[in-house]
Amino acid sequence: MPQQPPPGWAAAAAEGLVTVAPDAHVHPTAQLVPADRTGRGRRIVVGRGCRVGAFAVLHGGTELGAGAEIGHGCVVGEPETGYALRAHHPGTGAVTRIAAGAVLRAGAIAYAGVEVGPRTTIGHHTLLRTGVAVGEDSQIGHHLTVERGVRIGSGVRCSPGSHLTAEMRIGDGAFIGAGVRTINDKRLIWRDPAREVPLAPPRVETGAKVGTGAVLLAGTVIGAGALVGAGSVVTRDIAPGTVAYGSPARVQDGGRP
């Protein structure tokens, strides 16, 4: 028998701020926060067959596609406040889409403006910052930090414990090992407008693989189909279809993935 939405949701429904499909399962402790920090309310949609776990929080603008699952303690659509990526943010909400069949496991956080594609899984306690987009059929492991504006393609595997720096791009079918670190600032300058230069996130192209514990420095490109060995420090571009490893990483003669 379908579980009815919590009693506190009825008022939001009466105001047109939430729509819950009849067969959706919403835990009684799940919470709604329709208004952002500026006071603007945004509609929340819980689609057919969705499941929303205990103590999950859905902010205004959240849209859950059919069969999406939001685990216990997840936060979806929270507006960002404070200083980030060289700007101050006042807590303005945005549409946050968790597509059909996608899963956010317990404790995951998806800020406002995030898009998670169909059948993609976001692991336990992983953080997706404002404006992150993940394609379909991808698996983002647990305890990742995915910074503002990152774009991750379809069919991507990101293993646990990695840090993906702001505005990074990861192509379809790529593989990111555990504990990978990425850098987008060559000079490590913070809050000094007179000296700041444009950020330069690394890029991982289609089908490339980055081994566990690797570090990708600012502006580097891992070419399509390339393989970066575990523990490598990438200081320059890695050509498509090659194998590179070491500190600094160097392409190995005749090496193929």
C-alpha positions as CSV (number, residue, x, y, z in Angstrom):
1,M,0.0,0.0,0.0
2,P,1.5,3.4,-0.9
3,Q,2.8,5.5,2.0
4,Q,1.2,8.9,2.3
5,P,3.3,12.1,2.5
6,P,3.9,13.4,6.0
7,P,1.1,15.6,7.4
8,G,3.2,18.8,7.2
9,W,3.3,18.5,3.4
10,A,-0.5,19.1,3.1
11,A,-0.2,22.8,3.6
12,A,2.6,23.1,1.0
13,A,0.4,21.0,-1.4
14,A,-2.5,23.4,-0.7
15,E,-0.3,26.3,-1.7
16,G,0.8,24.6,-4.9
17,L,4.4,24.2,-3.7
18,V,4.5,20.4,-3.7
19,T,3.2,17.6,-5.9
20,V,3.6,14.0,-4.8
21,A,2.6,11.1,-7.0
22,P,0.0,8.8,-5.4
23,D,2.4,5.8,-5.4
24,A,5.4,7.6,-4.1
25,H,6.7,6.5,-0.7
26,V,7.8,9.4,1.6
27,H,9.0,8.8,5.1
28,P,7.0,10.7,7.8
29,T,10.2,12.5,9.0
30,A,11.1,13.9,5.5
31,Q,11.1,17.7,5.4
32,L,10.2,20.4,2.9
33,V,11.9,23.8,2.6
34,P,10.1,25.4,-0.4
35,A,11.5,29.0,0.1
36,D,15.1,29.9,-0.5
37,R,17.1,32.5,1.5
38,T,15.7,35.3,-0.6
39,G,12.1,34.3,0.3
40,R,11.2,32.9,-3.0
41,G,9.2,29.7,-3.0
42,R,9.8,27.0,-5.7
43,R,7.7,24.0,-6.5
44,I,8.8,20.5,-5.4
45,V,7.8,17.5,-7.5
46,V,8.0,13.9,-6.3
47,G,7.3,11.6,-9.2
48,R,5.8,8.2,-9.7
49,G,7.2,5.4,-7.6
50,C,9.8,7.6,-5.9
51,R,11.1,6.8,-2.4
52,V,12.2,9.6,0.0
53,G,13.9,8.3,3.2
54,A,13.9,9.3,6.8
55,F,15.0,12.8,7.7
56,A,15.7,13.7,4.0
57,V,15.3,17.4,3.2
58,L,13.9,18.6,-0.1
59,H,14.3,22.2,-1.0
60,G,12.3,24.3,-3.4
61,G,12.9,23.5,-7.0
62,T,13.6,19.8,-6.4
63,E,12.2,17.6,-9.1
64,L,12.4,13.8,-8.7
65,G,11.8,11.7,-11.8
66,A,9.9,8.4,-11.8
67,G,11.4,5.8,-9.5
68,A,14.1,8.1,-8.1
69,E,15.3,7.2,-4.6
70,I,16.5,9.7,-2.0
71,G,18.2,7.9,0.9
72,H,18.0,8.6,4.6
73,G,19.4,12.0,5.6
74,C,19.9,13.3,2.1
75,V,19.7,17.0,1.4
76,V,18.5,18.0,-2.1
77,G,18.3,21.4,-3.7
78,E,19.8,23.4,-0.9
79,P,20.7,27.0,-2.0
80,E,24.4,27.9,-1.5
81,T,25.4,30.7,0.8
82,G,28.7,32.3,1.7
83,Y,31.9,32.6,-0.4
84,A,32.7,30.1,-3.1
85,L,34.5,30.2,-6.4
86,R,35.5,33.9,-6.1
87,A,32.0,35.1,-5.4
88,H,29.5,35.6,-2.5
89,H,26.3,33.7,-2.8
90,P,23.0,34.9,-1.2
91,G,21.2,31.6,-1.0
92,T,19.2,31.8,-4.3
93,G,17.4,28.5,-5.1
94,A,17.3,26.8,-8.5
95,V,15.7,23.8,-10.2
96,T,17.5,20.6,-9.0
97,R,16.7,17.5,-11.1
98,I,17.2,13.9,-10.0
99,A,16.1,11.9,-13.1
100,A,14.1,8.7,-13.4
101,G,15.7,5.7,-11.7
102,A,18.5,7.8,-10.1
103,V,19.6,7.0,-6.6
104,L,21.1,9.3,-3.9
105,R,22.3,7.0,-1.1
106,A,22.1,7.9,2.6
107,G,23.7,11.2,3.5
108,A,24.3,12.5,0.0
109,I,24.0,16.3,-0.6
110,A,23.0,17.8,-3.9
111,Y,23.0,21.6,-3.9
112,A,20.6,23.8,-5.9
113,G,21.0,23.5,-9.7
114,V,22.4,20.0,-9.6
115,E,21.3,17.5,-12.4
116,V,21.6,13.8,-11.9
117,G,20.9,11.7,-15.0
118,P,18.7,8.6,-15.4
119,R,19.8,5.5,-13.5
120,T,22.9,7.2,-12.0
121,T,23.9,6.4,-8.4
122,I,25.4,9.0,-6.0
123,G,27.2,7.3,-3.1
124,H,26.8,7.7,0.7
125,H,27.8,11.2,2.0
126,T,28.9,12.4,-1.4
127,L,28.7,16.2,-2.0
128,L,27.5,17.7,-5.3
129,R,28.0,21.4,-5.2
130,T,25.9,24.0,-7.1
131,G,25.5,23.4,-10.8
132,V,27.0,20.0,-11.0
133,A,25.7,17.8,-13.8
134,V,26.1,14.0,-14.0
135,G,25.0,12.0,-17.1
136,E,23.1,8.8,-17.3
137,D,24.1,5.3,-16.0
138,S,27.1,6.7,-14.0
139,Q,28.3,5.7,-10.6
140,I,29.7,8.3,-8.2
141,G,31.1,6.5,-5.2
142,H,30.8,7.5,-1.5
143,H,32.6,10.4,0.2
144,L,33.4,12.3,-3.0
145,T,33.5,16.1,-3.1
146,V,32.4,17.4,-6.5
147,E,32.8,21.1,-6.6
148,R,30.8,23.8,-8.3
149,G,30.0,23.5,-12.0
150,V,31.6,20.1,-12.6
151,R,30.3,18.2,-15.7
152,I,30.5,14.4,-15.6
153,G,29.4,12.4,-18.6
154,S,27.4,9.2,-19.0
155,G,28.7,5.7,-18.1
156,V,31.4,7.2,-15.8
157,R,32.7,5.5,-12.7
158,C,34.2,7.7,-9.9
159,S,35.6,5.7,-7.0
160,P,35.3,6.7,-3.3
161,G,37.1,9.5,-1.6
162,S,38.1,11.7,-4.6
163,H,38.0,15.5,-5.0
164,L,36.9,16.9,-8.3
165,T,37.7,20.6,-8.5
166,A,35.4,23.3,-9.7
167,E,34.3,23.4,-13.4
168,M,36.2,20.2,-14.2
169,R,35.0,18.1,-17.2
170,I,34.9,14.3,-17.3
171,G,34.0,12.6,-20.6
172,D,31.7,9.6,-21.2
173,G,32.9,6.3,-20.1
174,A,35.8,7.6,-18.1
175,F,37.1,6.0,-14.9
176,I,38.3,7.9,-11.9
177,G,40.1,5.8,-9.2
178,A,39.8,6.2,-5.4
179,G,41.4,9.2,-3.7
180,V,42.2,11.1,-6.8
181,R,43.0,14.8,-6.3
182,T,42.5,17.6,-8.8
183,I,43.7,21.2,-8.8
184,N,42.4,24.2,-10.8
185,D,44.6,27.0,-9.5
186,K,48.3,27.1,-10.5
187,R,49.3,29.8,-8.1
188,L,47.1,29.0,-5.0
189,I,45.8,32.5,-4.7
190,W,42.7,33.1,-2.6
191,R,40.7,36.3,-2.1
192,D,43.3,38.5,-3.7
193,P,41.7,40.0,-6.8
194,A,44.8,41.9,-7.8
195,R,46.7,38.7,-8.3
196,E,44.1,36.2,-9.3
197,V,44.3,34.5,-12.7
198,P,41.5,32.5,-14.4
199,L,41.0,29.1,-12.9
200,A,42.2,26.2,-15.1
201,P,40.5,22.8,-14.1
202,P,42.0,19.6,-15.5
203,R,40.0,17.6,-18.1
204,V,39.5,13.9,-18.5
205,E,38.4,12.9,-21.9
206,T,36.2,10.1,-23.2
207,G,37.2,6.7,-22.0
208,A,40.2,7.8,-20.1
209,K,41.3,6.1,-16.8
210,V,42.9,7.8,-13.8
211,G,44.4,5.5,-11.2
212,T,44.0,5.5,-7.5
213,G,45.8,8.3,-5.7
214,A,46.7,10.3,-8.8
215,V,47.0,14.1,-8.7
216,L,46.0,16.1,-11.8
217,L,47.5,19.6,-11.8
218,A,45.7,22.7,-13.1
219,G,45.0,22.8,-16.8
220,T,46.1,19.3,-17.7
221,V,44.2,17.1,-20.2
222,I,44.0,13.4,-20.0
223,G,43.4,12.4,-23.6
224,A,40.7,10.0,-24.8
225,G,41.4,6.4,-23.9
226,A,44.6,7.2,-22.0
227,L,45.6,5.5,-18.7
228,V,47.3,7.3,-15.8
229,G,48.9,5.0,-13.3
230,A,48.1,4.9,-9.6
231,G,49.9,7.5,-7.5
232,S,51.0,9.6,-10.5
233,V,51.4,13.4,-10.5
234,V,50.2,14.8,-13.8
235,T,52.0,18.0,-14.7
236,R,51.4,18.1,-18.4
237,D,48.9,16.8,-21.0
238,I,48.7,13.0,-21.5
239,A,48.2,12.1,-25.2
240,P,45.1,10.1,-26.2
241,G,45.5,6.3,-26.1
242,T,48.8,6.3,-24.1
243,V,49.9,5.0,-20.7
244,A,51.6,7.4,-18.3
245,Y,52.8,7.0,-14.7
246,G,55.3,8.4,-12.3
247,S,56.0,11.7,-10.5
248,P,55.9,13.6,-12.7
249,A,53.9,11.3,-15.0
250,R,55.5,10.4,-18.3
251,V,54.2,8.6,-21.3
252,Q,55.8,5.2,-21.5
253,D,57.3,4.2,-24.9
254,G,54.8,2.0,-26.8
255,G,52.5,1.8,-23.8
256,R,48.9,1.2,-24.5
257,P,46.0,0.9,-22.0
